[in-house]
Amino acid sequence: MSGSKKKRITKADRLKQLQEEEEKRQKEEEEARVKYEKEEMERLEIQRTEKEKLQKLEAKDLERRNEELEELYLLEACFPEAEKLKRDSRLLSQWKHYTQCDGSPDPSISQEINTFISLWKEEANETFEAVTAKSKLVLNLIEKLKLILLETPSYDLQEKNIIQYQGSILELQELLHLKFNIATEILLRQASTLADLDSGNMEKVIRDENVTLYVWANLKKNPRYRSIRFSETQIGFEIPRILATSDIALRLLHTHYDHVTPLGPVPTAPQEHTSTVTYFGKDEVKSVEAAVSKDLQEEYNEQENESNAVHEEETKVDEQGGIEGQTSSVQEEPEATKYELEMKLLSETVSAAQLLLLENAPEKPYFSEENEVDLCQFTALGGVHHLDILELPPQCKPRKGWMIVEILKEGLQKYTYPPETAEDFETENAFPPIEVMLEVHENVIFFENPVVARWDAEGKHWKTDGISNVSYKSEDRLITFSLETLGPVTLIQDAHVNMPYQSWELRPLDVNKVLLTVTTVFTEIQIQIKENLCMLASIKLNDKKHSSILEEKWMTPVSFIIALKEAGLNIFPTGHSHFYVVINYKLPLVEVKAYRQMALLSSAFAFGWSKWNTVCDSKKVVFQVREHLPKEEPIQNPNWTLLMFSGDRAQSLKINESSDAFSEALKEETEFHSTLYHMVKDFASKEAMKKVRCSNCQFVDSVCHMLLSTRLLSYS
């Protein structure tokens, strides 16, 4: 019985067991403490070593900072040099126009453009075809004036010039529309002679590259003829009975341009920058003219007197060699100093103008009226459709071999619908809305269903009220809607439909030639840049290639940006865009410095989007870079280096695009540098750096302009 019982644990045994457990616990704690202290010491030692290493690298960076910035300053001399070339080009174009004597006015000279306008006003009885032909010149003059305002740097534009150019643009626009109205009246006077044999009514379609006219005259006044379709199109109207029985004409004048939307403000430079640069006006043009004339005049004399000149030079060298040597060195020095000062001032003003491009507006535009279109958020595309109900003018009548017509003094009159007073009409629905069918312009891309807007002549803005039953067939590019009253209408789209971008890449193609690819939710746009020109290389919609009339057309950066915007491919933020797009804000100065240096390196290095750019703060930008010589074969998985740049310091990051978390840790065996140029120089080949140093100044300037215009680092 007692053997089967368990052995009882005594109090002493229990105390001994507890003591052993306590000793074991204390030993484990001591081991853990020693281990922790050792690890902490090792960590602190690594930290201290890293800190010392960073301090040494920072000291080294500071030590060579001035040297690196001086070298960068010399490389960035390409920007004022490019600006000087653009200025010379503007002056030369004025001189070429002067020498051509083709009869067209110089739109920048007020006397010439005013004379042109006055003479055209005096021309009477022009047919629609004649006005259409003349409109090509008028539109060209308007485009030239707009380009002068956009391409001329803000510090070279005086307020009086801006007022003059904008005034000339408005006068030309108004006169052109007036001429189209007069031509329409002349056409409608002949409606009875142009009547269709089947319907008895007159229908006419006149097409041109810039304008299309659709006009219908109601000669028979048949109450059952209420559905109007212009031949070989789906364009037309559904009119109410009251109009079908009235002496009216319906006109749809589709101008492929927009002369209705008010002109936008022209950016002006701050006062402190405008004072540093000389204005170039007629006096300078005259001096260029005089210089060119003098060169042409002297050319013959130089050839004729060449032998005598050589002989005289030889004798002068013998007699005055010493004196000339002394005076030339004295004269050359101030000339060189003057040029350096001019380029320094120009460099400062160019930098200030570039910074101005990235300036965000402090306040969102305020609109007092409901349904008013915010033109900072939306953009009008495909031109303007001028929809009018016109009173049918007196018709031409044949009399004894003559055509007699009554000409009304007041000219072409609009038919008021609905009438201002409707007392004679009993029913409320006597004046129903007019149904309109329009074809969307084939050269415009709508990524979402277009919104119809009508022009409010009183308020001078676009509005979306008074429009109902909107239906859009994207396959047929046909939009149908009902209007309470006819007037100018346009189709609008969100200007920021392609923002923010999903990714981007800038890659060299050839000597002084790069490819910029911007990928958005809806599209992939590829832009080629060479020298001072840009071209749309390709567009993809839903991963399928889309053809555009802009492809293979080289244009200056400003003209190219305008053309892309007008085609609905807007990837160019404005100062107000940050109110409508969730952006990754970066300090403008950091952005400008990054874009300038990326442009400098673009002939030999590829740059790409990085997801870490959204994680780092607003004082830094992060992007990928790798050496890419144009002759290289495309690499499937290229080895990108991740760079972080603060405007004053560039560093290579330890992390890559596949890392789990963001870290500013410096990559092993790399250093800090004050510029991107010197940062990439550490891992670049000699051939790549040679290409960078030999880049064309206009090419670098164009790449920089495109980067500044797209703002890839803030809007991706």
Salt bridges, closest charged atoms under 4 A:
GLU22 OE2 - ARG25 NH2 2.40
GLU29 OE2 - ARG25 NH1 2.47
GLU30 OE2 - ARG33 NH2 2.36
GLU37 OE2 - ARG33 NH1 2.66
GLU40 OE2 - ARG43 NH2 2.53
GLU45 OE2 - ARG48 NH2 2.44
GLU52 OE2 - ARG48 NH1 2.39
GLU58 OE2 - ARG649 NH1 3.58
ASP61 OD2 - ARG649 NE 3.33
GLU68 OE2 - ARG64 NE 3.34
GLU68 OE2 - HIS673 ND1 2.67
GLU71 OE1 - HIS678 NE2 2.82
GLU71 OE2 - LYS681 NZ 3.89
GLU76 OE1 - ARG596 NH2 3.22
GLU83 OE1 - LYS86 NZ 3.54
GLU83 OE2 - ARG90 NH2 3.72
GLU123 OE2 - LYS134 NZ 3.44
GLU126 OE1 - LYS179 NZ 3.02
ASP156 OD2 - ARG87 NH2 3.26
ASP156 OD2 - ARG90 NH2 3.74
GLU185 OE2 - ARG189 NH2 3.44
ASP208 OD1 - LYS136 NZ 2.92
GLU238 OE2 - ARG229 NH2 3.45
ASP247 OD1 - LYS221 NZ 2.84
GLU369 OE2 - HIS461 NE2 3.60
GLU369 OE1 - LYS463 NZ 2.92
GLU372 OE2 - HIS461 ND1 3.47
ASP388 OD2 - ARG251 NH2 2.93
ASP388 OD1 - LYS414 NZ 3.22
ASP456 OD2 - HIS461 NE2 3.49
ASP465 OD1 - ARG454 NH2 2.85
ASP465 OD2 - LYS463 NZ 3.77
ASP494 OD1 - HIS496 ND1 3.58
GLU505 OE1 - ARG507 NE 3.38
GLU551 OE1 - LYS545 NZ 3.14
GLU591 OE1 - ARG711 NH2 2.87
ASP617 OD2 - LYS620 NZ 3.48
ASP648 OD1 - ARG65 NH2 3.58
ASP648 OD1 - LYS593 NZ 3.21
GLU664 OE2 - LYS620 NZ 3.85
GLU668 OE2 - LYS654 NZ 3.34
GLU671 OE2 - LYS60 NZ 2.73
GLU671 OE1 - ARG64 NH2 2.90
ASP682 OD2 - HIS673 NE2 2.58
ASP701 OD2 - LYS86 NZ 2.90
